């Protein structure tokens, strides 16, 4: 399918979804129902909602041309070199477990942003990014990267880089003292070692550690759990006896458990 045909098809699909009350349309095809035998109609059952592992608010940037799109709800703000700020109003979204797509218009052009949970590297600086993305504007598709919050600096600009997590971050962390006392009964704890982060159903092998301050790190780790593998960039911050881990803009705070 040509690029222009794909955009037109997605716009039409989203428009039809909007007529039914809005919300996110699932990505991919759905099977056609089989003919029903004669008799009472069965009670319809609701399809399970598709939950994406990607956040619904993030930033996408491209190089040559240099564009930045900030997505916040149904508003997409486009900026670029020698380009006036343009605000697009979302007309629809589509979602899958590891993908999100947004469609928006500003009265002149259609804007399509597609983000996939796959690590990306900025073409110009080599800086790591959380997601791989494409931006299609006025029929032209550009490749880029997506991230949440403040983007990671290029390797040469990092304050410090190491391969292990410092000792002050290492230890067992849990919801409260009772959970610390009975770790086997809690699924909300996290264990930090110099080389790994252990959660209830996943473990991340640390690949990169960047020091952002005396008590703050940015780490990149390769995770494995529940039959899946993925890479995540997270920030860790220690304040007193509490550790806060931020993933995709979502904070996770736990207290230090006594050894």
N, C-alpha and C positions, 0 to 999 in steps of 0.2 A: 504494500500500500504506500503510495506517495506520501511525503510529509504533509503536504497541504490537505490531502484527503484524510489523513489520520487526525489532524487538528479539527477539521470540519466534523468528522465522525464523533470525536470526543465531545465537541461543543453540543452536537445534537443529542448525544446520550445524556449529558449533564442537564440539558434543557428539559428533556423528558423526565429525568429524575426529579428536577425541581418542581414539576407539575404535581408530583405526588407528595409534596410537603417538605422537600429539601433533604439535607443530610448528605452523608458521604455515600457514593455509589461504590460497590466492590469492583476491583479490577478483575479482568478476565471474563470469560464467557460463562453463562449459566446454561445448564442442560434444559432442553424443552421438556415439559411434563408429558407423560404418557396418557393416552385416552383412558378415561375412567369408565368402569363397567356401569350398567344401569343400576339405579338404586339411590338411596339417600347420599347426598354429598358429604364427604368426610369433613370433619372440622378442620379448618386451616390451622397450620402451625407456623409460628414465626420463625424465620430463618435466623440462625445465630449471628450476632453482630461480629463483624470483622474488626479486630483490634490490631492496629499497626504499632510496630516497635519504634516508629519514627515520631518525633514530636510534631505538633501542628503549628508551631511557631519557630521559625528559624531564618537563617540568612543564606542566600546563594550568591556566589560571585563567579564571574567569568573573566577571562583574559583575551584581549585582542578580538573583539572590542571589550573594553573594561566596563562591565555592568555589575551592579549589586542590587539584589532584590531582597527586601526585608518583608517577611510574611508574618502578619499578626492578625489572626482571625480571618475576616473576609476582606481585609485591606492589604494590598501588595504595593509597596513603594519601590519604584525603580529609579536608580541614580546611575550616572556614568560620567566619563570624562567628556567635558564640553557638551553635556546633555542636561537639559532642565529636568528637575524632579517631576516624575510622573506617578500619579496614584491610580491604581487599577482597582476596580471593585470586583470581588470574586463572584463568579457566576456558577461555580460548581467545583466539587472535589471528588476524587476517586481514591480508594484506599485498598492496600493489600498488606499482608503481614510485614513485608520488608520494603514497601514502596508507598509513596504518596504522590498524587498529581493534583495540581491546582490550575484552574482556568479562570481568567479574569479579563475584563475589558475596561478601556478608559474613554470610549467614544470614538477612538481612532483605530486602535489595533487590538488584536487578541494576544494575550500573554499566556503561555503554557509553561509551567514549571514542573519538572519531574525529578524526584529525589529518591535515591536508592540507598539502603543501609549497606554501604560498601566503602571502606577507607579510600580517601582521595588525597592527592598531593598537588599543591598549587604549582602550576606550570612555571611561574616566574620565580618564586622564592624557594620552592621545595618544602614549604611549611606543611605539616600534616593537617588534614581536615577530617571531620567525622563521616561525611557522606559524599557520594558521587551524585552529580546533578547535571541536568540539561535545562537550558532556557530557550524557548522558542518565541521569537518576537517578529511579527509581520512576516511570517513564513520562513524565517531564518533561524536555524538551530545552532546554539553555541554550547560547548562543553564546559562544565565548571565543577565547583565543589560546594558543599553545604556545611554549615556549622551552627552551633548554638552558643550564645553569649559572646565572649571575647575570643577571637580566633587565636590559635597557637602561633607563636612567632616562628620565623624561619630558624633552622638549626643554628645558624651563625649568630642569631640575636638572642638565643636563650641565655638566661642569667647563668645557669649551670645545668649540665646534663650528666646523668649517671645511669647505671643499669640496675641499681637496687634502691629500695625504699629505706629512708633513714630510720634509726632505731626509735625515735620518739613517736613514729606512726605505727610501729609494730606492736601487735598484741591482740587480745580478744576484746571485742566491743559488742555490747548488746543493749536492749531496750532499757532495762533497769536492773537493780540489784538482784531481784528475784530471778530474772532471766539469766543473769550472770551465774547465780548459784546453781541453776539447773540448765545448763546449756543444751542438753539432749532434748529437753522439753520445749525449746524455743526454735522457731524457724526464722527469726528476725535478726539473728546475730551475724557478724562478719568477723573473720579472722584475717589479719594482715601479717604477712611474713615479708622478709626483705625482697622476695621474688614473686610472691603470689598474693591474690585477694580471693578469699574463700567465702562464698555466700551459700545459702541453703542448697541450691540446686545448680550452682555453676562455680567454676573456678577460673580466674584470669591469670595467665602467665605474663608477668611484667616485661615489656619490651623496651620501654623508654621512660625515664623519670626526668622531669624538668623542675628545678627549684624556682618558685615564683616569689618566695619570701621566706622569712625564718620558720614559719609554721604552715606553709602552703606549697603544694606540689601539683603539677599536672602530670598524669601518667597515661601511657598508652599500653593496653594489655590485650592479649589474645585470649578470648574466653571460649569455654566449652561447657555445655550443659544441656540436658534433655535432648541429646541427639543432634544438637546444633553447634555451629562454631561461628564466632563473630569477633570483630575488633572494636574496642571502645576507648575513647579518650575521656578521662574523668579528672576532676580536681579533688584533692584531699586537703583538709585543713584541720589542725588540732588547736583547740582552745581550752585550756585547762584539762579536764578529764573527759572532754567530748571530742569525737571525731565526726566531721561532716564530709560526706562524699557526694559530689554533684555529678549526675549523669544526665545528659540531654536536658540540662536546665532544671532537673528535679533533685532537690537536696534529700539526703538520707543521713540522719544524725543518730549517733549511738554513744553511750557512755563507756568508759574504759572498765573492763572487768579486772579484779585483782588476780594476780597470778597464783 
